[in-house]
Amino acid sequence: MIGYPTKKRKQQTANVSLQFNRRGMGLEEDINQSNAYFREMGIALIYKKPTPVQIVRVDYPMRSRAKIVEAYFKTPSTTDYNGIYRGKPIDFEAKQTSLKTLFPLKDVHEHQIEHLRRVLFHGGIGFLLLRFSYYDETYLIDAKKVIAKYDDPSTKSLTYVWVKQEGHLVPQSFQPRLHYLKIVDTLYFEEVTHDE
Amino acid sequence: MIGYPTKKRKQQTANVSLQFNRRGMGLEEDINQSNAYFREMGIALIYKKPTPVQIVRVDYPMRSRAKIVEAYFKTPSTTDYNGIYRGKPIDFEAKQTSLKTLFPLKDVHEHQIEHLRRVLFHGGIGFLLLRFSYYDETYLIDAKKVIAKYDDPSTKSLTYVWVKQEGHLVPQSFQPRLHYLKIVDTLYFEEVTHDE
């Protein structure tokens, strides 16, 4: 009578994730694809953390798996991405703006900044991946620089001009879409790369 | 008319998380408390990853925040805990058994083992925290040893005797409840600790 609920559910889910990715923009998808490539090739082990959700009510409809029927999005207490690269802890946040001239710093949660502060304190590699979608350009900006701007009470945003100067343009390709680890190599491992 | 919906919701949530913690047992709570202590004291930056949830349907009831009304628990593709300790990536899974003589290896997901394999490959510190709740004892077992057992087709479980031999009993106290980093110090940083 119920007829292949699993199959139906899967289709539904696919649609919804498409819808959600649009909110999450192209950047998140590009990073996820790049991380999957890095994992597959044994280059790095970096994951996006699951979206933190506060679960309020769960149903157990007849013999099927648990169904969450009431839950809310929580504010994340850390950055979205972390993992291991060349034996070092790596941790970053990704943001996107459609504005042409600046990225408003209020779009970064305060505890994400605090988290990056701690990443640096504990000897990890930390940065922000920032996309200016108008130019289709993604920049890696060292956490220290972002934190300094955040701590400066006279600064409300990162200007595009500043990001071009202080950040590093991430090479884009088909596979991986965003090769941000090339920037990490030059910035944090002090080695000469020839193929950039 | 609606009357403090936020407050009500908070109470509800608290009850539910209690209920969930019971499923998650004392071990998860002990680790979370210990990690909070380590973060607060600037000792380590280790978090539990949020439970991965597949979101199917979200409602936006009048002007209030988004409410997830259909979602399902997903099988995690990584371990539950990761972070940074003394400049090194740290990654582990926590399990508990009420059995007296063994821990069944089928209670560890295959991709969690695969993940730990990759953690070691990329130069991270990986292990399993295993609690035998009958004895109220928690052991740290190096990932390499757990993986070797997992790969051995004749082994279906970790026996209590083996864990006592090959693992390391984690010191328990009030604050932090589980000082597993003491074991990490001796195992992975090759330094003499006097106060164990």
Boltz contact constraints between the chains, C-beta under 6 A:
constraints:
  - contact:
      token1: [A, 12]
      token2: [B, 56]
      max_distance: 6.0
  - contact:
      token1: [A, 13]
      token2: [B, 56]
      max_distance: 6.0
  - contact:
      token1: [A, 16]
      token2: [B, 56]
      max_distance: 6.0
  - contact:
      token1: [A, 45]
      token2: [B, 118]
      max_distance: 6.0
  - contact:
      token1: [A, 45]
      token2: [B, 122]
      max_distance: 6.0
  - contact:
      token1: [A, 47]
      token2: [B, 78]
      max_distance: 6.0
  - contact:
      token1: [A, 49]
      token2: [B, 49]
      max_distance: 6.0
  - contact:
      token1: [A, 50]
      token2: [B, 50]
      max_distance: 6.0
  - contact:
      token1: [A, 50]
      token2: [B, 52]
      max_distance: 6.0
  - contact:
      token1: [A, 52]
      token2: [B, 50]
      max_distance: 6.0
  - contact:
      token1: [A, 53]
      token2: [B, 53]
      max_distance: 6.0
  - contact:
      token1: [A, 56]
      token2: [B, 12]
      max_distance: 6.0
  - contact:
      token1: [A, 56]
      token2: [B, 13]
      max_distance: 6.0
  - contact:
      token1: [A, 56]
      token2: [B, 16]
      max_distance: 6.0
  - contact:
      token1: [A, 66]
      token2: [B, 73]
      max_distance: 6.0
  - contact:
      token1: [A, 68]
      token2: [B, 71]
      max_distance: 6.0
  - contact:
      token1: [A, 71]
      token2: [B, 68]
      max_distance: 6.0
  - contact:
      token1: [A, 71]
      token2: [B, 71]
      max_distance: 6.0
  - contact:
      token1: [A, 73]
      token2: [B, 66]
      max_distance: 6.0
  - contact:
      token1: [A, 78]
      token2: [B, 47]
      max_distance: 6.0
  - contact:
      token1: [A, 84]
      token2: [B, 89]
      max_distance: 6.0
  - contact:
      token1: [A, 84]
      token2: [B, 122]
      max_distance: 6.0
  - contact:
      token1: [A, 84]
      token2: [B, 124]
      max_distance: 6.0
  - contact:
      token1: [A, 87]
      token2: [B, 123]
      max_distance: 6.0
  - contact:
      token1: [A, 89]
      token2: [B, 84]
      max_distance: 6.0
  - contact:
      token1: [A, 89]
      token2: [B, 89]
      max_distance: 6.0
  - contact:
      token1: [A, 118]
      token2: [B, 45]
      max_distance: 6.0
  - contact:
      token1: [A, 122]
      token2: [B, 45]
      max_distance: 6.0
  - contact:
      token1: [A, 122]
      token2: [B, 84]
      max_distance: 6.0
  - contact:
      token1: [A, 123]
      token2: [B, 87]
      max_distance: 6.0
  - contact:
      token1: [A, 124]
      token2: [B, 84]
      max_distance: 6.0
